[in-house]
Amino acid sequence: MADKKILIAYASKYGSTAQIAENIALRLKKAGLTPVVKDVKEINSLAGYSAVIAGSAVYAGSWLKEGADFLGKYRQDLKARPTWFFSAGPTGKGDPVEQMKGWRFPDSLMPLADKIQPRDIAYFHGVLDMSKLRLAEKLIVYALKTPAGDFRDWEMINRWADQVALALLK
């Protein structure tokens, strides 16, 4: 698998999820794999990729539309190769899955995930940069008392990426 290309496809609104995808690529490259990082909007085919890691930012419990559309459009191709999903969303401290009361993946996409059968679904903390938000988004953040800042846990992301790399090398 080391000579095969691994696609890391992401949907990112403000760049935080793209940075996570780039970090995952660095970990895979360190393990001797050949990762290719692409925004889902730039992908026209999965031909030539032996595995896929797909991720999206999460807003109000949903993947970005382009991330969800990517899963729907390529569901057969994703099912046919080793696939992993990751989501980036909540801010604050602690385990993101516990923080979200067991939520790991959008309910609306679970039927699709069940068809694709990813090997794992990870959920990571995200970033909330108030300076990048539109007024309507800021009002929601204030109403929900959502903590602002960069809450990504790079050790957790690295551990997960290393586990994916190990699985790909087997």
Backbone torsions as a table, in degrees:
resi	resn	phi	psi	omega
1	MET	NA	-17.9	-175.8
2	ALA	-62.5	-29.9	-178.9
3	ASP	-90.7	-2.7	179.3
4	LYS	-91.9	151.3	179.3
5	LYS	-84.3	136.2	177.4
6	ILE	-110.2	120.4	179.0
7	LEU	-85.0	128.9	170.6
8	ILE	-112.9	103.0	-175.7
9	ALA	-102.4	132.3	-177.1
10	TYR	-136.4	154.5	170.7
11	ALA	-121.9	119.3	-174.1
12	SER	-135.0	132.7	-178.8
13	LYS	-87.5	-44.1	-176.5
14	TYR	-121.4	6.2	174.7
15	GLY	105.5	-15.6	-178.0
16	SER	-65.2	-44.1	179.8
17	THR	-69.0	-34.6	174.9
18	ALA	-61.3	-39.9	178.3
19	GLN	-65.4	-37.8	176.3
20	ILE	-63.0	-44.1	178.7
21	ALA	-60.1	-43.5	178.3
22	GLU	-62.7	-39.4	178.6
23	ASN	-65.1	-42.4	177.6
24	ILE	-60.1	-41.4	178.8
25	ALA	-60.3	-41.7	178.5
26	LEU	-60.8	-41.1	179.6
27	ARG	-66.0	-41.4	179.1
28	LEU	-66.4	-40.8	179.1
29	LYS	-63.1	-41.6	178.1
30	LYS	-59.3	-32.1	179.4
31	ALA	-82.2	-1.6	178.6
32	GLY	96.3	9.8	179.4
33	LEU	-93.5	171.5	-178.8
34	THR	-117.4	86.8	179.9
35	PRO	-83.8	148.0	174.6
36	VAL	-128.2	119.8	-177.6
37	VAL	-99.7	127.5	179.9
38	LYS	-143.4	142.3	169.5
39	ASP	-66.3	136.8	-177.9
40	VAL	-56.1	-27.2	-179.7
41	LYS	-69.3	-16.4	-178.6
42	GLU	-96.7	-0.5	-173.3
43	ILE	-95.1	127.4	178.7
44	ASN	-113.5	-13.0	-177.0
45	SER	-164.7	154.0	173.9
46	LEU	-104.6	5.3	177.7
47	ALA	-59.6	137.7	178.6
48	GLY	92.0	-7.7	178.2
49	TYR	-105.0	131.2	-178.7
50	SER	-88.7	-17.0	178.3
51	ALA	-155.5	161.6	-178.2
52	VAL	-137.0	136.8	168.8
53	ILE	-116.7	118.8	-177.2
54	ALA	-117.6	133.5	-179.5
55	GLY	-141.9	158.4	179.3
56	SER	-148.3	151.8	167.2
57	ALA	-68.9	151.5	179.8
58	VAL	-117.1	128.3	175.6
59	TYR	-129.2	126.9	179.3
60	ALA	51.9	40.1	176.0
61	GLY	78.6	11.2	-178.5
62	SER	-128.9	148.3	169.7
63	TRP	-68.7	156.2	172.3
64	LEU	-58.9	148.9	-176.6
65	LYS	-53.8	-44.6	-177.5
66	GLU	-66.5	-30.3	175.6
67	GLY	-68.7	-45.7	177.9
68	ALA	-63.4	-42.0	178.9
69	ASP	-62.1	-38.4	177.9
70	PHE	-59.6	-46.0	179.5
71	LEU	-61.8	-42.4	-180.0
72	GLY	-66.5	-45.9	-177.4
73	LYS	-63.8	-38.5	-173.6
74	TYR	-109.8	21.3	-174.7
75	ARG	-55.5	-40.7	-179.8
76	GLN	-67.5	-43.5	178.4
77	ASP	-64.2	-38.4	179.8
78	LEU	-68.9	-39.1	178.5
79	LYS	-64.6	-29.8	-174.9
80	ALA	-80.9	-5.0	-179.1
81	ARG	-140.1	160.5	176.9
82	PRO	-58.1	129.3	-175.6
83	THR	-136.7	141.7	175.1
84	TRP	-129.4	150.2	175.9
85	PHE	-119.8	148.4	168.2
86	PHE	-140.7	149.4	176.6
87	SER	-124.9	148.6	176.7
88	ALA	-126.9	122.9	-175.1
89	GLY	-154.1	-75.4	-165.1
90	PRO	-67.2	153.9	173.4
91	THR	-110.6	162.7	-177.1
92	GLY	113.5	-178.9	-176.6
93	LYS	-102.7	160.3	177.2
94	GLY	100.7	178.3	-179.7
95	ASP	-68.2	124.9	-176.8
96	PRO	-63.1	-33.8	-179.9
97	VAL	-69.5	-42.5	176.4
98	GLU	-64.1	-42.6	-179.8
99	GLN	-58.5	-35.1	-179.1
100	MET	-96.9	19.6	175.4
101	LYS	56.0	45.5	175.4
102	GLY	91.2	-7.4	179.9
103	TRP	-66.2	131.1	178.8
104	ARG	-126.0	-21.3	-171.9
105	PHE	-159.3	146.1	-177.5
106	PRO	-57.4	130.1	179.0
107	ASP	-55.4	-38.2	-177.5
108	SER	-65.5	-21.7	-179.4
109	LEU	-100.7	-4.0	-178.3
110	MET	-59.7	-40.0	177.0
111	PRO	-59.6	-37.4	178.0
112	LEU	-68.7	-43.6	177.3
113	ALA	-60.9	-39.5	178.6
114	ASP	-62.2	-34.8	177.4
115	LYS	-73.5	-40.4	-177.5
116	ILE	-75.0	-35.1	-179.5
117	GLN	57.8	64.1	176.7
118	PRO	-62.7	151.7	179.3
119	ARG	-70.1	-27.7	177.0
120	ASP	-160.7	156.1	174.1
121	ILE	-128.3	117.2	179.6
122	ALA	-104.5	153.5	179.1
123	TYR	-133.5	118.5	-176.3
124	PHE	-115.4	153.8	171.4
125	HIS	-64.9	155.7	-179.8
126	GLY	-120.4	-157.6	-178.2
127	VAL	-124.3	140.7	171.8
128	LEU	-126.9	103.8	179.7
129	ASP	-106.0	103.6	-175.3
130	MET	-58.4	-29.2	-177.4
131	SER	-68.8	-17.2	-179.2
132	LYS	-95.0	-9.6	-174.0
133	LEU	-84.2	147.8	171.5
134	ARG	-78.2	165.4	-176.6
135	LEU	-54.9	-47.0	-178.9
136	ALA	-60.0	-40.0	178.8
137	GLU	-66.9	-40.0	179.0
138	LYS	-62.4	-40.3	179.6
139	LEU	-62.8	-40.6	177.8
140	ILE	-64.5	-45.4	179.7
141	VAL	-59.1	-45.9	179.0
142	TYR	-63.9	-43.0	-179.1
143	ALA	-62.7	-38.7	-178.3
144	LEU	-86.4	-6.3	-177.9
145	LYS	56.4	42.1	-179.5
146	THR	-75.4	128.8	179.7
147	PRO	-69.0	135.3	178.0
148	ALA	-92.6	153.7	178.0
149	GLY	133.6	-177.2	178.2
150	ASP	-101.9	110.7	-176.2
151	PHE	-110.7	11.6	179.8
152	ARG	-62.4	135.1	179.0
153	ASP	-102.1	94.5	-174.3
154	TRP	-64.7	-30.6	176.8
155	GLU	-64.5	-43.0	179.1
156	MET	-64.2	-43.7	179.6
157	ILE	-63.0	-43.6	179.6
158	ASN	-63.8	-42.8	178.7
159	ARG	-59.8	-44.8	-179.1
160	TRP	-64.6	-45.8	179.4
161	ALA	-61.0	-39.0	178.6
162	ASP	-66.1	-36.2	176.7
163	GLN	-66.2	-40.2	177.1
164	VAL	-63.2	-44.8	179.3
165	ALA	-59.5	-43.9	178.2
166	LEU	-58.8	-45.8	-179.8
167	ALA	-62.7	-38.6	-179.3
168	LEU	-70.2	-29.8	-179.0
169	LEU	-80.6	-15.2	179.9
170	LYS	-74.4	NA	NA
